[in-house]
Every structure is written in C-alpha cells, then in structure tokens.
C-alpha cells in the first residue's frame, strides 16, 4: 500500500470515529478530507455528494441521514474504507499500470458463482439452466480473490444459483479478506437471524435481494410466500443496522409495477439503500423472447427510473439504460467479468460463452484470451450509448465474436449456440434502434446532468 493510501485509510477511519459526535458539522469535514485525498478522481461524484450532505432541499439529504442513523457505525466504516480506499484509491493506479503493460482489460470487480444450486426454481431464471451440481470450492474462490487483489480488485459480487446456499464459506471468505467488499445477489429466503448476526460481525458483506414486484408478482415467479420471506429478511437486516439493497429484473410483464412510485416507496419504507435494475435477457434455450420489453416499455422504464431517482432518496442504477455514464458495455473485464460454478470465465453474467477456465488459466491469462481481447478491441460496440450490448442491441457482433474466437457455450445442461441466442434478439434490436437513436439525440442535444447532479457530456458526442 502506498503512503498516500495509508494516510487516506487512517484519515477516513478517524473521520468516521468523529462523525457521530456531531454529524452535520463533521460530514462536511469528511467531504473536505475526501477532496484532499482523491487526487482529482470522482470530482463530479464528490460534488453530487456534497449537495446531498449540505442542501436540505436535495432529495438525498434524508438518504445521507438514513445511512448515518440506520447503519451500524463499524459496518459503515468498514464498507466505506474497503470501497473508497481499497477498491478505488489503492486499486486505480494498479489497474491503470496493468492495462498499459498488457494492453488488455483489467476489471474493477469480479462476479462469481459459488454454486449453481438454488433453493428456488424461478420462472425465466437463466441460472436454473446450469443444474444444481456445480460448485467452486472454498480454495478456488479464495484463489480467485488472491489473484484479483494482485491486479487491484477488491470488489467481489456473488451470483448463482443462490449464493447463500454456501453461506458458511461466504462468511469465511469475508473474514479472510476483510479488506474487500462482498456483494451478493440473493433471493433472500436464506437470510435468518444467525446469518444476519454473522453479517454484522464480519461487516463487509452486502446483500441485494431480488424482487420483481409486490407480493403476487414475486410469488407467481418465485413461489408462494417468497415475497413475505424477502420482506422479513429486510426487517432482520434493518434491525441489525446492516447495509442492503434490492435487485429488479424488468420485463414486458412487470416493468410498470416495479418502476412505479408505489414500488419505490415500498423499497424506501423497508430501509433499502440501493436498487439495481436489470433488463431481461433471453438467455437459455427455453428463455422466452416475449418477456423482452418493447421500445415504448423500455423508454418508459428509462424515464421513470430517472424521474424517481432524482426525487426519491434511493440510489438506483439502470444497467441497460445508464451506459452513457460508463461509456458502453462494461463486460469482458472492462469493469467486470463472470466466473461460473464450473470455473468457466464468461465475459458477462448474461453471455454464457467462454474460451478459458480458472482451473487451467490465471486471471491475467484469461483477460488476454482471444474472447476477452475481442471485447477489449471492440468496446464500445456502438457509438450510441442507448445500444451498448453486443448481444441485446447488436446481436451480429456477438455472433462474430463467438465464431472468431471459438468460444464454447458454458451451459452444461442445455448448450445454446450463439446464433440461437442472438436470433431471439434480432427483432428486438431492429425495433429498438429508431427509439435508441431518438433518445440518444435527445441526450446529446443538451449538456447532460446526471440524475444525481453530476455534470457530464455523454460518450460519443
């Protein structure tokens, strides 16, 4: 760790220790400290946070107080240090040097599936295609994290399957790698009092609970009683003053309900600190293209999320429609890549093709493989940031990448050809293109103001 990072970590720890003595005054002092040690990074984001801290009229003014009052101080401090210092300030220079040295993508986060097993069988879930017999051993996950930290990765995100089937190993990994942040997408049904207590003890585990609507909609997809179990899990987390959020997949059937003001109010009332929205992807031989939203529905999702997050105290990301803020596709190791429970390295959690396995290659070798280099060399896949994905909006690109690199399907239960997958996206992409052009021209016509207040100009202008 360099001297600047060491001082920054010490300073942030001290700032948190002082914060609770006089929150209003010390919050601004923390911001001044962050400005000093950020070395110019994240200037627009810091400006947004400053407004949220100091302006009572700002929608996020109560959100900041929610975090201070409702998250355990040691949990908040641990997540903040691991995220801001380790996963950004320390990792940034390491990743920059490696990108220049190897001329390949170096990720900010690694997604991995501890297991393909799940205690539910949800309609339309691509994870179910893998079956339930695949697992990464504790030693394999540990090695992934050790390799990851060598290249500056301190953020690890569990997918599945249901990651909490492996809750004992997950806690052990949190203990061993207490300098990392571990986020997990989970159906929430396995969060009980004992596990919530363990979360509070290790302090660096953050769950994102999956919901696709209110009770009837959630239970119709996930099983009777699941919605009530997720609400109970949120209460357990809130009572223990833990950090948690929601994950939503929007489709042609549920988009209206899960972007409504009522739904946002429900998430806020249940104490959530963030929500991640994902566009439905027709992955798997049995996946239904009918669940893909039409252009009008997707536009409504885009506008509703931006309106709600500008006016309601809940941090939200829309992973298909926010590409302008990250300059297109972030997969293939550009910001993240995915390792499934069989050890196969996929460029994206939604694109199940690989030419590498962690049991045969190092992470650095995987990032320099033909498949991952095709991502590196092709990004962004479209100058229109409303069409970022090489599968969903540019299906011919994924066809060519898979054919050129000889990548294989990583679905061991029912392998799906790239042409079969992309054929489900061809019509969608063609129908979306005119609307995408309209929305992108709208964004380019003015200087963009990020919904949280950031001033920026969209990539490709």
Secondary structure by P-SEA (a helix, b strand, c coil): ccaaaaaaaaaaaaaaaaccccaaaaaaaaaaaaaacccccaaaaaaaaaaaaccccccaaaaaaaaaacccaaaaaaaaaaacccccccaaaaaaaaaaaccbbbbcbbbbbccccccccccccccccccccccccaaaaaaaaaaaaaacccbbbbbccccccaaaaaaaaaaaaccbbbbbbcccccccaaaaaaaaaaccccccccccccaaaaaaccccaaaaaaaaaaaaaaaaccccbbbbbbccccccccccaaaaaaaaaacccbbbbbccccccccccccccccaaaaaaaaaaaaaaaacccbbbbbcccccccccccccccccbbbbcccccccccccccccccccccccaaaaaacaaaaaaaacccccccccccccccccaaaaaaaaaaaccccccccccccaaaaaaaaaaaaaaaaaaaaaaaaaaaccccccccbbbbbcccc
